[in-house]
Amino acid sequence: MGVGPQPLYIRDLKVDELAAAIQTMVSDRTLQAHARQLGHNLQTEDGIAQAIDVIHHYADKPSLHLAITR
């Protein structure tokens, strides 16, 4: 997605690596732009409607009707 630095793994985490990752997050304009775009996309999508469409899609399948009625 390009909205943050590479992941850091807690068991191997070093203070200087965490500090560098935070510095990257607050100074990298490309990451900030990607994060803003992702935030905008999440705010404008209709997640509930999409979830209902998926449920209807799978609920219309005969195999699911059998599983639900048993």
N, C-alpha and C positions, 0 to 999 in steps of 0.2 A: 504493500500500500504506500510505502514511502512516507509515513507520517512520524517516524521516529528512528533513532539509531539502531544498530544491531542489538539483539537481545543480550542481556547479561544474565548469567546463571548464578544463582545465589550461593551455591556451594563453592564456587571459584571466585566470588566477587571480591574485588580489591577497591579500596577507597579511591585511588587515582582513576580507575576505570569508570566508577560511578560518577565522579566529578567530571570526567571528560564527556560522558554520555549526557549529563545534564547540560553542560556547556554547549554541546552540539544541538540539543533541543531548543535552547534559548537563542542561539545565534544563527542557525542554518535557515536561511530564508526559503529555500526550496521545501524543506520539511514543514515549515510553518504554512506555506501556501497549500501544500498537500493536505495538511491537517484541517485548514480552513475549508477546503473543498469537501473533504470527507464529512466535516461537521454540517455543512450546508446540505449535502446529499442526505444525511441521516435526518435532518430536520424537515426536509421536504418530502421524504418518502412516506407512503401510507402503509406502514408495516402491518397494521391490523387487517386492512383489505387484502394485502398479499397473503397473509396467513389464512384468511378465510378462503381465498381462492385455492390455496394448496389443499386445505381440508376438503373442500368441495370436490376437487379433482380426484383425490384418493377415496373419498366417501362414495363416489359414483362407481367405483370398481366392484364387481360382483364378489371377488374374494374377500374384500373388507366387510361387505354386508354379512357374509357368513360368520366372520370372526366376531362381529359385534353382536349378532343375534344368539350366539351360543352361550 
